[in-house]
Amino acid sequence: MASPGTFARLEESLAAAVRGQGADPGAGLLERPKDAGRGDYATGAALRLAKTLKQNPRAIAEELAETLAAHEDVEAAEVAGPGFVNLRLTPAARCAVVDAALAAGDSFGTQEASGRKVLLEFVSSNPTGPLHVGHGRAAALGDSLARILRAAGDQVATEYYLNDRGLQTDVLAASLWLRAVPGLQGEEKPLPAGAYQGDYMKEVAAAWRRRHPGGTLPEPPWLEFAWPDDREAGARLAEIARRELGEDFEALRKYAVEALGAMIETELRGFNVAFDRWFSERELATSGAIEAAIKKLEEGGHVYEKDGAKWFRSAAFGDDKDRVLVRANGELTYFAADVAYHADKAGRGADLLLALFGADHHGYVPRLRAAFEALGHDPAKLEFDIIQFVALVNAGDRIKMSTRAGSFALLADLIAAIGPDAARLHYVLARGDVHMDFDVGRAASRSNDNPVHYIQYAHARGCSLLAKWGGRVEELPAADPAHLGDERAAKVLAELNWYEPTLRQAARQREPHRVAHWLIALAGALHGYYDHVPVLGGDEAGLPARLALVAATRQALACGLALLGAGAPTKM
């Protein structure tokens, strides 16, 4: 574990000064000045304190500046504007990050364990088809966030909630039946409305036939499928399949769900995403946990009956309306399963239950918070981040995605076209809560216009230079500030010193894109240094310091790339 860096030490001193004023320092006390010429760090803490202390913010800033100026890492602390304090580090403090990065290695920038336990759920796509590019965004953001939170000191467990029960898996079983039987008889007919249409079902059916070469499934009554394409088509298809298949229906359903679940897990592993746990909704149902959660809501007076159905009083807890738990026909709703799932989460001892939801699940948030609170849990432990839609752009055209119609852009195809590193890094360039156009052409290019190439090439250039030197980085002496005072070195040092606060901000605000943009800035600084400073050909006295700066930057790039689940190639 790396020791606290300059930023952490300064922030703690500032926090102590704020507490000395009798106020809560909160988070994010230090920030980066918009103008690098003003200093290395800045703080607007005095503006926060002014209202609480009922004092002039500039007067408070003067006191804070006096305290901070005495810090061993600070060369100057100057008050600016209505109450900002700009901090300029000493040359030694500014260069200390070089030695820190080399000493810490892969743990550079990581924080001490916080003791906080986080349960992070993401992706959780229904096992009814391969992952499309929209799921890829959730996977990249979720896995990157897990890595960032761990580096920030949290104990993180990742989870995929597998919706392996309900109507969609019944329709999946029926779709497999329609594909499997015609294939056995050497013919293929168009599938009816409501069925999963994608070619992947042909692959699942072929695997089923290989496992059951004799084939005892009944011929589908095709005439009964001549209904219009309406919202009930899937349910009607599943109903016919259950009737015709009898006991074989459950075997088909189980096989299809397992096959699609395995397909999804394989695709995610190819994307460098692995979950600590795959949570089965079906197991939740068979264990009686859903009925138990409903019973607890009933005992709390939060359930009533209307039109033969059981309703949860969700509106009493801030939702826009009440929600059905059990339909009039006795069927449990998906919401009922979600209530039980979050109750199960609450019982596992995590301090924070974090979930990434797609934009189409935005309405689920208030009802889940309501049920969580009604069950007696603290809703403050729940956090839902909404991931907006992503459009795959190819030659200026957008590709529409629909799982049942089979007309979607597969994540596996995207990865095959541009590689997992390029896909992952492009997904996290933008905040998750904004719509994204994924430009495949840009992601595939090998030019500086492609941020992924730009970052990885910077790392490879550093490796190449150090290999050309041929010495041992571990034997380099401590970086001498006297040889790293030029403008190009200063830019590299500024970015290196901003890694620790970037990691903290990314973890605190759940924003992996901060790490991605820091990587771009650091890569740019190293490219500039490499292009304008003769690292190997300059004065001999400054060679160790220059080499150490390059080695530290290479290490920082590798650490940042690892946080985003991407590799750091040594050659390109």
Residue, then its C-alpha position, 0 to 999 in steps of 0.5 A: m500500500a502506497s503511503p499518502g502523497t503530497f495531495a493527501r497530506l495537504e488536504e488533511s492539514l487543510a481539513a484540520a484547519v477547517r475543523g479548527q474553525g469549528a466547521d465540518p470540512g466535508a470532501g473535495l477541499l482541494e481542487r486544481p486551479k484553472d490557470a496552472g500559473r496560479g499554483d499547483y492546488a487551490t481551495g475555496a474552503a473559505l467560501r464554504l465557511a463564510k456562511t457558517l462562521k458569519q465572517n468575511p470569506r477573504a478574512i477566513a482565507e487569510e487565516l487558512a493561507e497562513t496555516l498552509a504556508a507553514h506546511e513543509d510541502v508548500e512554497a507559497a499560499e496566496v489569497a485570490g479573489p473573494g476567498f480562494v487560496n492558491l498553493r504552490l508546492t516546493p520543488a522537492a514536494r512537486c518532484a516527490v511524486v516521481d519517487a513515490a510512483l517508482a516505489a509504489g509500482d502497481s499500487f501507486g495512488t491507492q488509498e489505505a483501506s477505508g473499512r467500507k463494504v460496497l456491493l456493486e451490481f451492474v449489467s444484469s441483462n436478461p439471459t435471452g440473448p447476447l450482449h449488445v453495445g449498450h450492455g457493453r457501456a454498463a460493463a465497462l463503467g461498472d467494472s472500472l468503477a469497482r476497480i476505482l473504488r477498490a483502489a480508493g480503499d473500499q472492499v467491493a463485491t461485484e454482482y450480476y443479477l440473473n433474471d432467470r425466471g418469468l415470462q421472458t425465459d418462458v418465451l426463450a424456451a418456446s423460441l428454442w422449441l420453434r428452432a429445434v424441431p424444424g431443424l430436426q426435420g430439415e426445414e426452417k419456417p419464419l418464427p411468429a411474433g413474440a419469439y426471439q428471432g436472432d441467429y443466436m437461437k439457431e446456435v442454441a438449437a443446434a447445440w440442443r439437437r446435438r445433445h438430443p440426437g433422437g429428438t422427441l419434441p412435438e411438431p409446433p402447431w404452426l397454424e396457431f401462430a397466425w396472430p398479429d404482432d401485438r404485445e401479448a404475442g410472447a405470452r401466447l407463444a409461451e402458453i402454447a409451448r407449455r401446453e404442447l411440450g408438457e414436462d419437456f418445457e421446463a427442460l428447454r427453459k433450463y437449457a436455454v437459460e443456462a446456454l445464454g447465461a454461459m454465453i453472456e459470461t464468456e462475452l464479459r470475460g472477453f471484455n475483462v469483466a468478471f463478477d464475484r457472484w451471479f445471483s439467480e432470481r429463480e433461486l430467490a423465488t424457490s427459496g421462498a424469499i419473495e413471499a417472505a419479503i411480501k409477508k414482512l411488508e404486509e405485517g408492516g401495513h404496507v400492502y393492500e388488496k384491490d381487484g384481486a391483486k396485492w399492492f404495495r403502498s409505494a406512494a406513501f414513501g415518495d413514489d408516484k403511485d402504488r405498485v403491484l406485488v402479486r397479480a390477480n392470477g396469483e403471479l408474482t411481479y418482477f417488482a416483487a422479486d426486486v424487493a426480495y433481492h434488495a432485502d437479501k442485499a441488505g442482509r449481507g452487511a454491505d455499507l453501500l448498495l450500489a447499482l448501475f441501471g439502464a435509462d429504461h429502468h429509471g422509474y424503478v428507483p423510487r419504488l425500490r427505495a420505497a420498498f427498502e425503507a418499508l422493510g425497515h432498511d436505511p434508504a441512504k445505503l441505496e445508490f442507483d446510477i443511471i447509465q444512458f443509452v449508447a448508439l453505435v455509429n458506423a460510417g455516420d449511420r446508427i444501428k438500431m438494437s432490438t433483442r427479439a428482432g435480432s437486429f442489434a450490434l453485438l458487443a462481441d462483434l465490436i470487441a472483435a473489430i477494435g479490441p477490448d482495450a479500445a472498446r473499454l476506454h471509449y466507453v468510459l470517455a463520457r459520463g455514464d449519465v449522458h447519451m453517447d455516440f460510439d464512433v467505431g471508426r475513431a476507436a479503430s484508428r491508429s492515430n493520435d485522434n484516437p485517445v486509446h492509441y494516444i494513451q497506450y502509445a505514450h506508455a509504449r514510448g516510455c518503455s522503448l526509451l527505457a529499453k534503449w537506455g538499458g539500465r535498471v530503473e530500481e537503481l535510479p537515485a531519487a529524482d533531483p528537482a534541479h534537473l526537472g525544472d523546465e516547462r515540459a517536465a513541469k507539465v508532466l509533474a503536474e499531471l502525476n501529482w493530480y493522479e491521487p486527487t483524480l482517483r479520489q474524485a472518480a471514486r467519490q463521484r462514481e465517475p470513471h471518465r475522470v481517470a480516462h481524461w487524466l490519462i489523456a492529459l498525462a499521455g499528452a504531457l509525456h509525448g510533449y516531453y519526449d518530443h522536446v527534451p533529449v532524455l538520453g542525449g541531454d546533459e549527463a548530470g540530469l540523465p537520472a532525473r529525466l529517466a526517473l520522470v519517464a519511468a514514473t510516468r510510464q508506471a502511472l499510465a499503467c496504473g490508470l489503464a489498469l483502473l479502466g480494465a485496459g492493458a499497457p502495451t510495451k510495444m506498438 
